[in-house]
């Protein structure tokens, strides 16, 4: 396995993904929803902060799922449709290296998306918490100037955005630290969103290795829905479900990824004073689960992709 070849494919995949206009549309829509949470918070009764954080985090999770499914179901198929795959595979590159490069490129794109959305969410939360007006204005202005300067200086503008997104996330977290907000919960939720993306991207590439973009998107979305609902339905005590249906749901709950791990209740990630032990353990174990499940899924996807005949 050549890390250099995987990196080259991942970089090209990232460059191709960030140029997609659909991704920019989702980014603008997600940013609009986050800004709208401020207005929704004002409509609530003494629950402004909870509305802003809960709706904001839920929207980030939903839009990151959309991005992962869209990119995972389309980018590999585009290589086949445009015949570029026929030029790449005869070269000294293994098919699993090509698939891994695609995977890491898509995950990198989703991570940048999450970082930008997380920065906006932290700024919105800081505004709701009554952060200093000077900070709320100066930090975004400085970030915009830094992004413009990066575009002006750099020859490859696509590589400026990942670094800038991390800087924006750090700066927004610093603004949030100046007010009384659940900063750890917000950051931990973003990390868990990334874990969800790790699995979804692998599942999308698995279906994309033998199916069309539409079916891949439908299958991946179905897996996500089942992963969000199966475990709850198994635990739910009801007489409506027959024993056979309960058995089927139990089987599904064991096979499909448990996406509920990545959207825990607010109390799971809330810390008291400086005690971060239990929440950190939860985040670490959930991310470990995501890495293991994604790795196993990619192995299956690689086996299918290796057997596929492109001639």
Secondary structure, DSSP 8 states (H G I E B T S, - for coil): --HHHHHHHHHHHHHHHHT-HHHHHHHHHHHHHHHHHHHHHHHSSS-HHHHHHHHHHHHHHHHHHHHHHHHHHHHHHHHHHTTHHHHHHTSS--HHHHHHHHHHHHHHHHHHHHHHHHHHHHHHHHHHTT--HHHHHHHHHHHHHHHHHHHHH-S-THHHHHHHHHHHHHHHHHHHHTSSS-HHHHHHHHHHHHHHHHHHHHHHHHHHTTS-HHHHHHHHHHHHHHHHHHHHHHH---SSS-HHHHHHHHHHHHHS--GGGGS--HHHH--BTTB-HHHHHHHHHHHHHHHHHHHHHHHHHHHHHHH----
